Amino acid sequence: MNHTSPIVILVNQGALTIKADASVLLQFGGMQSFGDIADLELNIAQINPYATYEPDYWLLDGNYKLAPASGAHVGYMSTVMSGTNTNFTAGPEVRFYFTVNHSTTGLKLYFSEFSGDWTDSITVTFRDAAESVIRSDTYTPNAATFETNQAVSNFRRIDLIFNSTNKAQRYARLTGIDFDDLTIFSGSDVKEARLIEQIDPLAIELPINTLDLKLFSAAGDFSIVNPAGIYANLQYKEPLDVYENINNEIVYVGRFYLDTWESLSENLAEFHASDAIGLLEKIPYLGGWLVSGIDTAGDVIGDMLTAAGIAYEIDASLTDEIIDEWLPVTNVRDALQQFCFAIGGYATCARSDVVQILPFELASDLVAYDYTITATQKGLGQPVNLRPLVTGVELLLHKLVSAPYTEDELTAGKIYEAALSAGNHRIFWDEPRQDYTIAGATIVSEANVNFLDINVATPGGVTISAIFTEKDQTRLIEQHNGSLPAGTVENVIVINDALTATNNNGATVLQRIYDYYQQRYLQKTKLFAHPITVGNSVLIATQSSRQIAGIVEKISIDLAGGFVSDVEIIGVVVPL
């Protein structure tokens, strides 16, 4: 039987920034072949119990396994061993380098909790950009987790020297490190935790993954009137990292950002959080022209998300897709949805701390699967639904064409008229405009057709005319099922607001939408402690000894109740 428990980390923004900037280097002491020093850059210490050849290290009770060649996640483990007096002849050393100055309220070091081994003397040295020592302290930890509680400012490097171990003849171990304060809830402290992950493979919309938590603090840190408690220091959009411990294997569930929280008592609080796609809705996007044959998805999406400060990954198969036409001033979430819709991609943050742009997959085209799920792996009573028949798709294509104003239009009224104070102003348009005439101000920049930057030297009236505007020339394309039985009720999908659906990509987009809606089978299933996530391809056993090939589009997971997943798969029945 699988043993699971959730782990929720309230991530201090400083700790998150420092860890993202860290690069770790082994200086002395060697490292075991199954170790990986890069594990120290993860946001949680691993707890895998592996057998090693150290005197009196493990009981032969079956709980300790031989370490795999890779992926053991033990963090750092030296090849030199402490002596019978517990001291190292020459202490192993690990260094952390950073590209910019950072400050901390203290480090937290994780040694080997599962075996009760730790470094009982360790020297921590902070250095500045010139590698001069800021401060150096030798600490004597007395447990497998140790906090220095020492504030240090403007460091660029941290050196850890392991001097001795709490038991004789032990390797130096470090399974994790926090570079600033983190608040961790695990086990019974997580009373409730429910995650909803979902995708829209067509990117007609951009769903947001959500996390709902009920957390317990024995110390009473959730008191709303305690200025020193956790509750008083919470901030809107503060990050949360979520993991699940499944049979002592730590699985990363994802990064979320606080939307709302409520103190139920000094010991209990409820939290609602959403993923990075939820952040995108609050970030403005200025839009403008996207030039056919020049602007690729990799460039446009990359520039937009980088400017927004959002980490991302885009599948290599999508980076060279062309994006053209025009987008109005909007937010980054809406803009990303338009781009993904045009290129045949979708966005997700599932099991990740970044926004991932992944390619659309059609279930009927699958030849290999991420997971095969047998009847014995599923819970009981797994329904199969038949989605309504879609008989056709209509897609409105958009093309903006420059058109001069007529003389009557120019004399009938200006496009902008107002009294403005002295200084710089940005004037936004609801349609693309260019080639301006202006009175009462000077033009600073007209680089974007969605707005005009002007400077007013003397307070007063400003009038603006545009010689050219852009007219939306639309064209409807459609595809219908021509072999329907007589009397079939029409059910047509109509998409009018896809501004990135153009003459250049319209036929491809239309076919993709039509093909997707011919996948009519919705298989629901319940899985227990399974690594499946949205976007995965699946071959799953269904009724009458048949199988459905499909893509996971939605999962609801009870993280605190055994990592039980209610999964929804859209696909087709595999031919016999």
C-alpha positions in Angstrom: 0.0 0.0 0.0 1.3 3.5 -0.9 2.1 5.8 2.0 1.6 9.5 1.1 1.6 12.8 2.8 1.6 16.4 1.5 4.3 19.0 2.1 3.4 22.7 1.8 6.1 25.4 1.9 5.3 29.1 2.3 8.2 30.4 0.2 9.9 33.6 1.4 10.4 35.7 -1.8 14.0 36.3 -0.7 14.7 32.6 -0.3 13.1 31.9 -3.7 15.3 34.6 -5.4 18.5 33.4 -3.7 17.9 29.7 -4.6 17.1 30.6 -8.2 20.5 32.4 -8.5 22.6 29.7 -6.8 25.1 27.5 -8.5 26.8 24.9 -6.4 30.3 23.6 -6.6 32.1 20.7 -4.8 35.5 22.0 -3.6 36.9 19.1 -1.6 35.9 15.7 -0.2 34.6 13.9 -3.3 31.0 12.8 -3.8 29.4 9.4 -4.0 28.6 8.2 -7.6 24.9 8.1 -6.8 24.8 11.6 -5.3 23.9 14.7 -7.1 25.0 18.0 -5.8 22.4 19.7 -8.0 19.8 18.3 -5.5 20.8 21.1 -3.1 19.3 23.6 -5.6 15.9 22.0 -5.2 13.3 23.5 -2.8 13.0 20.6 -0.4 15.3 18.0 1.1 15.0 14.4 0.0 14.6 11.6 2.5 15.4 8.4 0.6 17.0 5.7 2.8 19.8 4.0 0.9 22.2 1.5 2.3 25.9 2.6 2.4 28.9 0.8 3.7 29.4 2.7 6.9 29.9 0.9 10.2 26.6 0.4 12.2 24.7 2.5 9.7 21.5 0.6 8.9 19.4 -2.3 10.2 18.8 -5.2 7.9 15.0 -4.7 8.2 14.3 -4.1 4.5 13.8 -0.3 4.9 17.1 0.6 3.3 17.6 -0.1 -0.4 20.7 -0.2 -2.6 21.2 3.2 -4.3 20.4 3.4 -8.0 23.1 4.6 -10.4 21.3 7.9 -10.8 18.2 9.7 -9.5 18.8 8.7 -5.9 18.2 12.2 -4.6 20.4 12.0 -1.6 21.9 15.4 -2.3 25.6 15.7 -1.3 27.4 12.7 0.2 31.2 12.8 0.5 33.5 10.0 -0.4 35.8 10.8 2.6 34.6 9.4 5.9 35.0 10.8 9.4 37.3 8.9 11.7 36.7 6.9 14.8 36.9 10.2 16.7 34.1 11.6 14.4 36.5 14.2 13.0 37.4 14.6 9.3 41.1 14.7 8.6 40.4 17.4 6.1 36.8 18.6 6.1 34.7 18.2 2.9 33.7 21.6 1.4 30.8 22.7 -0.7 30.5 26.2 -2.2 27.5 28.2 -3.4 28.1 31.0 -5.9 25.7 33.8 -6.8 25.6 36.3 -9.7 24.3 39.3 -7.6 24.4 40.4 -4.0 21.9 38.7 -1.6 20.9 39.0 2.0 19.5 36.4 4.4 18.1 36.2 7.9 19.8 32.8 8.3 20.4 29.5 6.6 18.6 26.2 7.3 20.7 23.0 6.7 19.2 19.6 6.2 21.4 16.6 7.0 20.1 12.9 7.2 16.9 12.8 9.2 15.9 9.2 8.3 19.2 7.8 9.7 19.8 10.3 12.5 23.1 11.5 11.1 24.3 15.1 10.9 27.4 17.2 10.9 27.9 18.3 14.5 30.5 20.9 13.6 30.3 22.9 10.4 31.9 26.2 9.4 29.8 28.6 7.3 31.7 31.5 5.6 30.0 34.3 3.6 32.1 36.2 1.0 31.4 39.4 -1.0 31.8 40.0 -4.7 35.6 40.4 -4.2 35.6 37.1 -2.3 36.6 38.8 0.9 35.2 37.3 4.1 32.1 39.0 5.4 31.8 36.7 8.4 32.7 33.1 9.3 31.1 31.1 12.0 31.5 27.5 13.3 28.2 26.0 14.4 27.5 22.8 16.4 24.2 21.3 15.2 22.5 18.8 17.5 19.8 17.5 15.1 19.3 16.6 11.5 17.9 20.0 10.7 19.8 23.1 11.8 19.2 26.9 11.5 22.0 29.4 11.8 19.7 32.3 12.7 22.5 34.6 11.6 21.6 37.6 9.3 24.1 38.4 6.6 23.9 41.1 3.9 25.4 41.5 0.4 27.0 38.1 0.0 28.0 36.5 -3.3 29.4 33.2 -2.0 28.8 30.8 0.8 31.3 28.1 1.8 30.3 25.1 4.0 33.1 23.1 5.6 32.1 19.8 7.3 34.4 19.4 10.3 32.9 16.4 12.1 29.9 14.1 12.4 27.7 13.1 15.3 28.6 9.4 14.8 32.0 7.9 14.0 33.0 6.8 10.5 30.3 8.6 8.6 30.2 10.4 5.3 29.4 14.1 5.2 25.8 14.5 4.2 23.7 17.5 3.1 20.3 16.7 1.7 19.1 20.3 1.3 19.6 24.0 2.2 17.3 27.0 2.6 18.9 30.3 2.0 16.3 32.3 4.0 13.3 31.7 6.2 10.7 29.1 4.9 7.6 27.9 6.7 7.0 24.2 6.1 3.8 22.3 6.8 3.8 18.5 6.4 1.9 15.4 7.6 -0.9 16.0 10.0 -0.3 19.8 9.8 -2.0 19.7 6.4 -5.6 19.1 7.3 -7.0 19.5 3.8 -5.3 20.0 0.5 -7.2 19.8 -2.8 -5.6 20.5 -6.2 -7.4 21.0 -9.5 -5.3 20.9 -12.7 -6.8 21.4 -16.1 -5.8 22.3 -19.7 -7.6 23.3 -22.9 -5.6 21.5 -25.7 -7.0 24.0 -28.3 -6.2 27.0 -26.1 -9.7 28.5 -26.7 -9.2 29.5 -23.1 -6.3 29.3 -20.7 -7.4 27.5 -17.5 -5.9 28.3 -14.1 -4.8 25.5 -11.8 -6.0 26.1 -8.2 -5.0 24.8 -4.7 -7.2 24.9 -1.6 -5.6 24.3 1.8 -6.5 24.1 5.4 -3.3 24.2 7.5 -2.7 23.7 11.3 -0.1 25.5 13.4 0.4 24.1 16.9 2.3 27.3 17.8 -0.8 29.5 17.1 0.9 31.3 14.2 -2.4 31.9 12.5 -3.7 34.4 15.0 -4.9 37.4 13.0 -3.9 39.8 15.9 -0.4 38.4 16.4 2.0 40.8 14.6 4.8 38.2 14.9 2.8 35.3 13.5 2.7 33.8 10.0 -0.7 35.2 9.3 0.4 38.8 9.8 3.2 38.5 7.3 1.3 36.9 4.5 1.2 38.8 1.2 -1.0 38.6 -1.9 0.6 36.4 -4.5 3.1 35.0 -2.0 4.5 31.7 -3.5 3.7 28.3 -2.2 5.7 25.2 -3.2 3.8 21.9 -2.9 5.2 18.4 -2.8 3.8 14.9 -2.0 5.8 12.3 -0.1 4.9 9.0 -1.8 6.7 6.0 -0.1 9.6 8.3 0.9 9.9 9.6 -2.7 9.4 13.4 -2.9 7.2 14.4 -5.9 7.0 18.0 -6.9 3.3 19.1 -7.4 3.9 22.7 -8.4 4.2 26.3 -7.4 1.1 28.4 -6.5 0.5 32.0 -5.4 -1.8 33.1 -2.6 -5.1 34.7 -3.7 -7.1 34.7 -0.4 -6.5 33.4 3.1 -8.6 33.4 6.3 -7.7 32.8 9.9 -10.3 30.3 11.3 -8.5 30.4 14.7 -5.0 31.0 16.0 -4.2 27.4 15.1 -6.1 26.9 11.8 -6.2 28.8 8.5 -7.6 28.3 5.0 -5.8 29.3 1.9 -6.7 29.6 -1.8 -4.0 29.8 -4.4 -3.6 29.7 -8.1 -0.7 28.9 -10.5 1.4 31.3 -12.6 -1.2 31.5 -15.3 -3.4 33.3 -12.7 -0.6 35.9 -12.3 -0.7 36.6 -16.1 -4.2 38.1 -15.8 -2.9 41.0 -13.7 0.0 41.9 -16.0 -0.8 44.3 -19.0 0.3 43.5 -22.5 0.5 46.5 -24.9 -0.1 44.5 -28.1 0.6 45.9 -31.5 1.6 44.6 -34.9 3.0 41.1 -35.3 4.6 40.8 -38.7 4.0 37.8 -40.9 7.2 35.9 -41.7 9.2 37.7 -39.0 7.6 37.2 -35.6 7.9 33.6 -34.4 6.2 32.1 -31.4 9.5 31.6 -29.6 10.4 35.3 -29.9 6.9 36.8 -29.3 6.0 34.6 -26.4 9.5 34.7 -25.0 9.7 38.5 -25.1 6.2 38.9 -23.6 6.8 36.5 -20.6 10.3 37.7 -20.0 9.1 41.3 -19.8 6.4 40.1 -17.4 8.9 38.5 -15.2 7.4 35.0 -15.7 9.6 32.0 -16.1 8.6 29.8 -19.1 9.5 26.9 -21.3 8.3 26.4 -24.9 8.4 23.1 -26.8 11.0 23.2 -29.6 8.3 22.1 -32.1 6.5 25.4 -31.6 9.2 28.0 -31.4 9.4 28.6 -35.2 5.6 28.9 -35.7 4.8 32.3 -37.2 2.4 34.7 -35.4 1.0 37.6 -37.4 -1.7 40.2 -37.3 -2.6 42.6 -34.5 -3.5 42.4 -30.9 -5.1 45.2 -28.9 -4.0 46.3 -25.4 -4.9 43.4 -23.1 -3.3 41.3 -20.4 -0.6 38.7 -20.7 -3.0 35.8 -20.1 -5.3 36.8 -22.9 -2.4 37.4 -25.3 -0.8 34.1 -24.5 -4.2 32.4 -25.1 -4.4 34.0 -28.6 -0.8 33.0 -29.4 -1.3 29.4 -28.3 -4.5 29.1 -30.2 -2.8 30.3 -33.4 0.3 28.0 -33.2 -1.4 24.8 -32.0 -0.1 24.9 -28.4 -1.5 25.1 -24.9 -0.2 26.5 -21.6 0.1 24.7 -18.3 2.0 25.0 -15.0 1.1 21.4 -13.9 3.9 19.8 -11.8 6.2 22.8 -12.6 7.3 26.2 -11.3 7.2 27.7 -14.8 4.6 28.3 -17.5 5.1 25.5 -20.1 3.9 25.9 -23.7 3.3 22.4 -25.2 2.0 21.2 -28.5 -1.6 20.0 -29.2 -1.9 16.2 -29.6 -4.8 14.4 -31.3 -5.7 11.1 -29.6 -6.2 9.3 -32.8 -2.6 10.1 -33.9 -1.0 8.6 -30.8 1.3 5.6 -31.3 3.0 5.7 -27.9 1.6 6.7 -24.5 2.9 8.3 -21.4 0.9 5.9 -19.3 -1.0 2.7 -19.8 -3.7 2.2 -17.2 -5.2 -1.3 -16.7 -8.5 -2.2 -15.2 -6.8 -3.3 -12.0 -5.2 0.1 -11.5 -8.5 2.0 -11.6 -11.0 2.5 -8.9 -14.4 0.9 -9.1 -17.3 2.5 -11.0 -15.5 4.4 -13.7 -18.1 6.0 -16.1 -17.6 6.7 -19.8 -19.5 9.7 -21.3 -20.2 10.4 -24.9 -19.8 14.1 -25.6 -22.4 15.8 -27.8 -21.7 15.4 -31.5 -20.2 18.5 -33.1 -21.4 18.7 -36.7 -19.3 21.6 -37.8 -16.9 24.4 -37.0 -17.1 28.0 -38.2 -14.0 30.2 -37.7 -13.9 34.0 -38.4 -10.6 35.1 -39.8 -9.3 38.6 -39.2 -7.2 40.8 -41.4 -6.5 44.5 -40.7 -5.9 46.7 -43.7 -4.7 50.2 -43.7 -7.3 52.7 -45.0 -7.0 56.5 -45.1 -9.6 58.6 -43.5 -11.9 60.5 -45.9 -11.9 64.3 -45.9 -15.3 64.2 -44.3 -14.1 61.9 -41.5 -11.1 64.2 -40.8 -13.3 67.3 -40.6 -16.1 65.6 -38.7 -14.0 65.2 -35.5 -10.6 64.4 -34.1 -9.7 61.0 -32.7 -8.6 62.6 -29.4 -9.2 66.0 -27.8 -8.5 66.8 -24.1 -6.9 69.3 -21.7 -3.7 67.8 -20.4 -1.2 68.8 -17.7 2.4 69.4 -18.6 4.6 66.3 -18.9 4.6 63.0 -20.8 1.3 61.2 -21.5 0.4 57.9 -23.2 -2.8 58.0 -25.2 -4.3 54.5 -25.9 -6.5 53.6 -29.0 -9.1 50.9 -29.3 -8.0 50.2 -32.9 -4.5 50.5 -34.6 -3.7 54.0 -35.8 -0.7 55.7 -37.3 0.6 58.8 -39.2 -0.6 61.4 -36.7 -1.1 65.2 -36.8 -1.1 66.8 -33.4 -1.7 70.2 -31.9 -0.8 71.4 -28.3 1.9 68.7 -27.8 4.8 66.9 -29.5 5.2 63.3 -30.3 7.7 61.4 -28.2 7.2 57.9 -29.8 4.7 56.3 -32.1 6.4 52.9 -32.2 3.2 51.0 -31.2 0.0 51.4 -33.2 -2.1 50.9 -30.0 -0.9 54.1 -28.3 0.9 57.3 -28.8 3.5 58.8 -26.4 3.3 62.6 -26.3 4.9 65.5 -24.3 2.9 68.5 -23.3 5.2 71.5 -22.7 2.5 73.9 -21.6 -0.8 72.8 -19.9 -3.7 73.2 -22.2 -5.8 71.6 -25.0 -4.4 68.8 -27.1 -5.9 67.5 -30.3 -4.8 64.5 -32.3 -5.8 63.2 -35.8 -4.6 60.0 -37.5 -4.2 60.0 -41.2 -4.5 56.2 -41.3 -6.6 53.8 -39.3 -7.0 50.0 -39.8 -10.1 48.3 -40.9 -10.9 44.7 -39.9 -11.7 42.7 -43.0 -13.2 39.4 -41.8 -13.8 36.2 -43.7 -15.7 33.2 -42.4 -14.4 29.7 -43.1 -16.2 26.5 -42.1 -16.1 22.8 -42.0 -19.1 20.5 -41.6 -19.7 16.8 -41.4 -21.2 16.0 -44.8 -22.3 12.5 -44.0 -24.8 13.0 -41.1 -28.0 10.9 -41.0 -31.2 12.8 -42.0 -32.7 14.7 -39.1 -29.4 15.2 -37.2 -29.6 18.3 -35.1 -26.8 20.8 -36.1 -24.3 21.5 -33.3 -21.8 24.0 -34.7 -18.8 25.5 -32.8 -18.5 29.2 -33.7 -15.3 31.1 -32.9 -15.4 34.8 -33.8 -12.8 36.4 -31.5 -9.6 34.7 -32.4 -7.7 37.7 -33.7 -4.6 35.6 -34.5 -6.6 33.3 -36.8 -5.7 34.8 -40.2 -5.6 33.8 -43.9 -2.1 32.4 -43.3 -3.1 29.8 -40.6 -6.9 29.7 -40.8 -7.2 26.4 -42.7 -4.8 24.6 -40.3 -6.6 26.0 -37.2 -10.0 25.1 -38.5 -9.0 21.5 -39.2 -7.4 21.2 -35.7 -10.6 22.4 -34.0 -12.8 20.1 -36.1 -10.6 17.0 -35.5 -10.5 17.7 -31.7 -14.3 17.8 -31.4 -14.6 14.4 -33.2 -13.0 12.9 -30.0 -16.2 12.2 -28.2 -15.3 9.8 -25.4 -14.8 11.2 -21.9 -13.4 8.5 -19.6 -13.4 9.3 -15.9 -11.2 7.3 -13.5 -9.9 7.3 -10.0 -6.2 6.6 -9.4 -4.2 6.3 -6.2 -0.7 7.9 -5.8 -0.2 7.9 -9.5 2.2 10.4 -11.2 -0.2 11.1 -14.1 -0.9 14.8 -14.9 -2.8 16.9 -17.4 -1.5 16.8 -20.9 -0.3 13.2 -20.5 -1.3 10.7 -23.2 -3.0 7.6 -21.9 -4.1 4.2 -23.1 -6.8 3.2 -20.5 -8.9 0.1 -20.1 -12.7 0.9 -20.4 -16.0 -1.0 -20.7 -16.4 -4.2 -22.7 -12.7 -5.1 -22.6 -11.9 -2.2 -24.9 -9.4 0.7 -24.5 -9.5 4.4 -25.0 -6.6 6.4 -26.2 -6.7 10.0 -25.0 -5.2 13.0 -23.4 -5.7 13.9 -19.7 -7.5 17.3 -19.6 -8.5 17.6 -15.9 -7.4 16.1 -12.6 -8.8 16.8 -9.1 -6.4 15.5 -6.4 -6.9 15.0 -2.7 -3.4 15.6 -1.6 -4.1 15.1 2.1 -6.2 12.0 1.7 -3.8 9.7 0.0 -3.0 11.5 -3.3 -6.3 10.3 -4.8 -6.8 11.6 -8.3 -10.1 12.0 -10.1 -9.0 12.0 -13.8 -10.8 13.1 -16.9 -9.5 11.8 -20.3 -10.8 12.9 -23.7 -10.1 10.5 -26.6 -11.2 7.8 -29.0 -11.9 4.1 -28.7 -8.9 2.1 -30.0 -9.9 -0.1 -33.0 -9.8 -3.9 -32.4 
